Amino acid sequence: MIQYQFTRCDLEKDPATNKIVGAAIGLTANSTTDLGPISAYTDARITLEPKDAYTAQELRTICMREALNRDWYNSLERDLETQAHMPIPGPTVII
């Protein structure tokens, strides 16, 4: 089972107006394989409508919308599948 969590939401303010004008958002996917836990991460910078403040609910909605529009859930799932099928390095043999 894959668990997704928004692990980054850094707001950017315009220094001239002191309004929030953008954000850096990031999504992490975590899963467990027979060999242990694996994770994948992606992020992006987005432009927001200039506002004095955004509510937590508004930010959650924005993050969800961006993740869906950017196909992050499928992309992170593929990243986890790739990690799960990577070959396991064998022991180093010194001759």
N, C-alpha and C positions, 0 to 999 in steps of 0.2 A: 504494500500500500504506500502510495506517495502522499506526503504531507507538504502542503504549500503554505508559505508564510511570507507576508510582505515584511522585509527586514530592513528596508531603507525608505525614508521619506524625508529628505532634507529640503526644506523650503528656501527659495531664493527671493530676496527683496531687492527692489530697485532703490539704490541709495538716495536718489533725488526725491522720490515720492514716499519712500518707506512702505510701499505696497508690495504684497507678495505677487510675483510675476512668473514664477517657475518653480520646478522641483526636480530633484533627482530621486527616482523611485527604484526599488530593487525587490525582486522576488526570489526566494530560496525554496528549493524542492529537496526534501529529505526522504530517504528510503533505507531499507535494511536488506542486505543480501546474506547468503550463507557465510560470506567472508567478513561481514560486519556492515557498519553504516556507510552510506555514500550520500553525497549532496551535490547540487548544482545551483548556480546563481546567475542571474542576469539583471541588468539595470539599464536605465535610460534617463536622459534629461528631457523634461517636457515643459512646454510653455503654458502658463495659466492665465486666465482672465485676471487683470490686476484687481486685487481686493485687499482690504485692511486685514482680514482674517478669513480662514476657512475652518469650518467645524470638522470634528473627527469623522462624522458621517460623510461629509462632502469629500474629504480626502480618501476615505475607504472606497467610495463610489468612483472617484477619479482613478485610483490605483487599479481597481477591478476592470474598469473600462479599458485602460491602457494595456493591461495584461491580455485581455481578450483580443483587442484590436491588433496587438503585436504577436499573437499566437504563442505567448510565452509558455502556457501550460504544456502544449505539445512539444515545443522546443526543449523545455527542461526535461520532459519525460524521455525524449530521445537521448539527451545527454546522460541521463541516469542509466538507460539501457546500454549505452556504449560503455560506460564505466563498469557495469555489471558483467559485461562479456570480454573485458580486457584480459589478456593472458597474465597469468601469475608468474612473475620471474622466478626462476629456479635458483638453487644455491650457487654461490660462486665457487668454482673449483680452481684451485691453484695447482699447477703442474710443475 
